[in-house]
Amino acid sequence: MMTSSGEIASSEVLSSFIVFSKWIRKTDNTVKQDAFMPSSDPKFGIATSVTRREGLSDEEFWRIGRNVTHARRADVQKLLGSADLLAIKVTMAGLGMVQDPVENNPNHACIIQWPANLEAQKAAALKLAAASRFSPVR
Amino acid sequence: MSNLARRFWPTGSATASPTGEFISRMRQKGFNSLQETFSLGMEGKGVLNELLEVGKECSINGWDGDCAQPVHVASISLARRFLKSLPPGSTAPTIGAEPNGLVTLEWYRSPYRVLSISIGTDGLLYYAALLGDGEARGVERLESPTTILGLIEQVA
């Protein structure tokens, strides 16, 4: 499996794995802001986990997705797909990105530098969601 | 004040007279009856059932396949209270949840015309909206969501 290195380029695609069905709108298969909201992170305070698509085949990407979501909670619903967006959209929303390779996902990265208050976090997450596209799992 | 906000407070202006109080009680009773009807109320639109489903699905750690906290019971309870207080005939939101354990309500027309509210366990409603070229965000008390009611009208 090829892995990426160096800075996260603006043109890269970042993907957030989707397990919870209510994060995808049934009317038009778009992604809700809920899917991009950050959670507590021991390294970065609060962060949103994503996977860099750089250097990954589709097969490798989905294998990572299944392994990662199953490893965390074997009893949660199955992987539904991913919410994909260009890295430049993260910057345009006023947020930062950092590579954060982990044991079962060398392409793991985090969206960081979230504002402190919840309503500002929601505003940024709405912009990420609007710029993203849902890809069903293959 | 938006039309929705005017309908949110059906009792109108306060009055201390016995007649005024009687009229206020009757208005509230009428409001509650309309809210409970199948066609006009949130219950009939299936929203309260959807809230229960989210509460169940998101009751465990990591329900999102990552580090999500279980949805707070207080957030579910306050969401229910807010939904039941919306004027009869209001457009129903869809229900969701965030990794921080808060219930979300969303009114959606398109990716750039959307309102999302997080139901805080502290009785506060945290909202953000994209309105085409504009946007809005803020915090309001559950008992007096004037701006939020205006945004629902703009988006829905």
Interface residues (C-beta under 8 A of the other chain):
Chain A: F17 V19 F20 K22 W23 R25 T27 T30 K32 Q33 D34 M37 P38 S39 S40 D41 S49 V68 T69 R72 R73 D75 V76 Q77 L79 L118 E119 A120 K122 A123 A125 L126 K127 A129 A130
Chain B: V54 E57 C58 I60 N61 G62 W63 D64 G65 D66 C67 A68 Q69 T94 I95 G96 A97 E98 P99 N100 T104 E106 Y108 P111 Y112 V114 S116 S118 G120 Y126 Y127 A128 A129 L130 E135 R137 G138 V139
